[in-house]
Amino acid sequence: MPRYHCPIPLHIGNELDLPAGAARHVQVLRHQPGDVITLFEGQTGNGFTGGEFQATITHMGRSDVGVRVDSHSPVEREAARAIHLVVGMPANERMDWLVEKATELGVASIQPVMAARSVLKLKGDRADKKIERWQSIAVSACEQCGRNQVPVIHAPLSLADWLRSKQAPAADAARLVLSLREGNQPLRAAAGDAQAVWVLHGPEGGLTAQEEDWALEQGWKPASLGSRVLRAETASVATLSLLALE
């Protein structure tokens, strides 16, 4: 059954017009009145129920689509624990690919950071447009893979600013930095049984020794994905495959 992100609180019996994005998607796929579709809000709390809803299309206009919400299923397809990525942004389309695949694999949030070796530098309107694009990619990936919770893609920050910010994880979360230095642990062992795991890794060329030192000084632990050097986007996929698909 086709799935559409509908970022407004939904309730059984409601008759409503779909938000513009969902309406366009329904129209592109040439649905007709009487067709049954699946809607999900993309979040929980603050009036949102979570799970997914079955709805019947009641009206197809040129720019509006009306639906009646018929039933609700509390099903969720989230990872058993929350995995948050702090990513030295790869350049070109690699970040788009990373967001899509990380969403499919169950990431809870993605924090893009600009490190010393980052090729991609973002600020102002350009950063706003990229965030909007990446969030849209995450929504589309949720529609495809069956997730009902859309991960948050945060605004890019410099790595130094992020490590100092209030967004940084609480001390009781596992905080791991991917590193090839001696004394690192295999990623899964380093994460242990923590229910919230934050993993930091660099862009093309990796983090500098100084950047790793900054993280370690703030309580992050060095962790390894093995002896091979992975591309930034591959490191994210490998991390989630090890920790989110358990």
C-alpha positions as MATLAB code, in Angstrom:
seq = 'MPRYHCPIPLHIGNELDLPAGAARHVQVLRHQPGDVITLFEGQTGNGFTGGEFQATITHMGRSDVGVRVDSHSPVEREAARAIHLVVGMPANERMDWLVEKATELGVASIQPVMAARSVLKLKGDRADKKIERWQSIAVSACEQCGRNQVPVIHAPLSLADWLRSKQAPAADAARLVLSLREGNQPLRAAAGDAQAVWVLHGPEGGLTAQEEDWALEQGWKPASLGSRVLRAETASVATLSLLALE';
ca = [
       0.000    0.000    0.000;
       1.471    3.454   -0.906;
       2.899    5.345    2.106;
       2.982    9.118    2.509;
       4.478   11.407    5.144;
       1.746   13.632    6.607;
       3.392   15.888    9.238;
       0.208   16.900   11.071;
      -1.550   15.171   14.000;
      -3.901   12.468   12.692;
      -6.928   10.883   14.370;
      -9.394    8.203   13.308;
     -12.486    9.751   11.712;
     -10.736   12.950   10.656;
     -11.543   14.325    7.208;
      -8.800   16.637    6.047;
      -6.792   17.982    3.142;
      -3.298   16.550    2.852;
      -0.362   18.953    3.259;
       1.033   20.220   -0.034;
       3.954   17.791   -0.265;
       1.865   14.684    0.347;
      -0.885   15.961   -1.960;
       1.568   16.453   -4.831;
       2.942   12.963   -4.316;
      -0.547   11.430   -4.373;
      -1.401   13.335   -7.553;
       1.813   12.323   -9.312;
       0.969    8.675   -8.681;
      -2.507    9.254  -10.165;
      -4.554    7.997   -7.226;
      -8.327    8.282   -7.457;
     -11.153    8.823   -4.927;
     -11.768    5.554   -3.100;
      -8.106    4.503   -3.136;
      -6.696    3.491    0.259;
      -3.291    4.855    1.276;
      -1.052    4.745    4.351;
      -0.128    7.942    6.181;
       2.461    8.484    8.928;
       3.114   11.625   10.945;
       6.882   11.160   11.208;
       7.209   11.835   14.945;
       5.628   11.273   18.359;
       4.698   13.615   21.218;
       3.173   17.107   21.080;
      -0.131   15.754   19.776;
       1.411   13.243   17.383;
       0.424    9.591   17.828;
       3.116    7.741   15.894;
       2.533    4.481   14.082;
       0.692    4.613   10.778;
      -2.833    5.318    9.574;
      -4.957    3.897    6.781;
      -6.933    6.569    4.943;
      -9.326    6.681    2.001;
      -9.031    9.387   -0.635;
     -12.317   11.318   -0.762;
     -11.441   14.132   -3.163;
      -8.853   14.819   -5.882;
      -8.590   18.460   -6.920;
      -6.044   20.249   -9.064;
      -3.946   21.206   -6.074;
      -5.699   19.582   -3.117;
      -6.365   16.025   -1.979;
      -8.969   15.163    0.663;
      -8.800   12.018    2.775;
     -10.750   10.307    5.567;
      -8.642    8.642    8.282;
     -10.091    5.160    8.812;
      -7.811    3.239   11.173;
      -4.530    3.309   13.095;
      -1.786    0.744   13.658;
       0.794    1.407   16.411;
       3.509   -0.431   14.471;
       7.010    1.053   14.603;
      10.068   -0.213   12.753;
      12.779    1.636   14.644;
      16.160    0.286   15.699;
      16.356   -1.269   19.153;
      18.589    1.591   20.290;
      19.114    5.161   19.113;
      22.154    5.603   16.887;
      23.160    9.203   16.191;
      25.739   10.045   13.516;
      28.062   13.050   13.692;
      29.383   13.173   10.155;
      32.253   15.076    8.593;
      30.285   15.889    5.449;
      31.459   14.184    2.279;
      31.333   16.294   -0.863;
      29.102   16.285   -3.937;
      26.254   13.768   -3.929;
      27.834   11.453   -1.361;
      26.085   13.226    1.538;
      22.716   12.751   -0.194;
      23.465    9.041   -0.503;
      24.603    8.870    3.141;
      21.356   10.446    4.397;
      19.221    8.084    2.333;
      21.008    4.893    3.369;
      21.407    5.925    7.014;
      17.662    6.576    7.199;
      16.878    3.167    5.723;
      19.207    1.544    8.261;
      17.524    3.255   11.224;
      19.601    6.304   12.180;
      17.978    8.451   14.895;
      19.608   11.734   13.828;
      22.431   13.081   11.699;
      24.610   16.020   12.686;
      26.682   17.259    9.717;
      29.944   18.883   10.812;
      32.665   20.775    8.991;
      36.090   19.441    9.914;
      39.568   20.621    8.941;
      39.648   18.329    5.907;
      36.068   18.923    4.809;
      35.677   19.888    1.160;
      32.048   20.941    1.639;
      31.654   24.182    3.617;
      28.124   25.418    4.263;
      26.573   28.527    5.751;
      23.679   30.901    5.225;
      21.144   30.241    2.470;
      23.229   27.467    0.967;
      23.211   25.584    4.272;
      19.438   26.098    4.644;
      18.813   24.669    1.173;
      21.018   21.654    1.875;
      19.236   20.906    5.163;
      15.870   21.118    3.408;
      17.101   18.758    0.692;
      18.556   16.257    3.166;
      15.396   16.270    5.286;
      13.350   15.637    2.142;
      15.622   12.713    1.263;
      15.086   11.293    4.766;
      11.301   11.598    4.376;
      11.372    9.785    1.024;
      13.532    7.046    2.496;
      11.039    6.574    5.362;
       8.161    6.348    2.889;
      10.044    3.631    1.018;
      11.455    1.554    3.875;
       8.472    1.548    6.249;
       9.806    3.746    9.062;
       7.253    5.953   10.812;
       9.794    8.172   12.579;
      11.716   10.613   10.380;
      15.275   11.220   11.624;
      16.280   14.827   12.221;
      19.021   16.280   10.037;
      20.568   19.079   12.085;
      22.079   22.301   10.776;
      25.777   21.994    9.891;
      28.289   23.309   12.414;
      32.045   23.331   12.662;
      33.274   20.307   14.591;
      34.785   22.506   17.305;
      31.535   24.446   17.740;
      29.476   21.263   17.886;
      31.698   19.637   20.513;
      31.161   22.743   22.656;
      27.433   23.005   21.989;
      24.442   21.937   24.047;
      23.523   19.541   21.227;
      26.402   17.278   22.197;
      25.279   14.012   23.829;
      24.764   13.462   27.524;
      27.558   11.837   29.470;
      25.570    8.599   29.950;
      25.380    7.960   26.186;
      28.093    5.977   24.437;
      30.250    8.527   22.604;
      32.547    6.976   20.036;
      34.935    8.468   17.495;
      36.044    6.263   14.619;
      39.826    6.141   14.771;
      42.774    4.084   13.550;
      44.959    5.036   16.512;
      46.263    2.461   18.959;
      44.011    1.647   21.890;
      40.769    1.708   19.906;
      38.136   -0.988   20.409;
      35.945   -2.719   17.844;
      32.861   -0.553   17.411;
      30.330   -3.029   18.770;
      32.423   -3.734   21.882;
      32.957   -0.010   22.470;
      29.205    0.657   22.261;
      28.434   -2.067   24.804;
      24.799   -2.164   25.890;
      24.204    1.590   25.670;
      20.719    2.450   24.435;
      21.938    5.736   22.931;
      25.109    5.701   20.853;
      26.746    8.696   19.157;
      29.371    7.981   16.514;
      31.653   10.686   15.133;
      33.681   10.230   11.983;
      35.544   12.449    9.591;
      35.090   13.503    5.968;
      37.371   12.548    3.073;
      40.825   12.240    4.613;
      39.411   11.652    8.096;
      39.724   13.738   11.234;
      43.049   15.330   12.071;
      44.970   14.141   15.125;
      44.051   17.408   16.854;
      40.340   16.899   16.154;
      40.481   13.375   17.541;
      42.267   14.747   20.599;
      39.481   17.330   21.111;
      36.899   14.555   21.119;
      38.900   12.293   23.426;
      39.464   15.156   25.875;
      35.670   15.498   26.153;
      35.112   11.836   26.957;
      34.683   10.273   23.526;
      36.263    6.843   23.102;
      38.200    5.661   20.036;
      36.481    2.871   18.124;
      37.314    0.918   15.000;
      35.523   -0.564   12.005;
      38.571   -2.688   11.223;
      41.943   -2.220    9.595;
      40.697   -0.857    6.260;
      40.180    2.856    5.604;
      36.548    3.414    4.569;
      35.033    6.338    2.740;
      32.965    8.653    4.925;
      29.622    7.451    3.588;
      30.714    3.801    3.835;
      31.725    4.333    7.472;
      28.206    5.547    8.285;
      26.597    2.548    6.608;
      28.983    0.110    8.316;
      28.342    1.744   11.704;
      24.575    1.391   11.387;
      24.834   -2.136   10.028;
      26.765   -3.163   13.136;
      24.734   -1.263   15.735;
      21.217   -0.674   14.395;
      20.512   -4.015   12.734;
      21.293   -6.152   15.784;
];
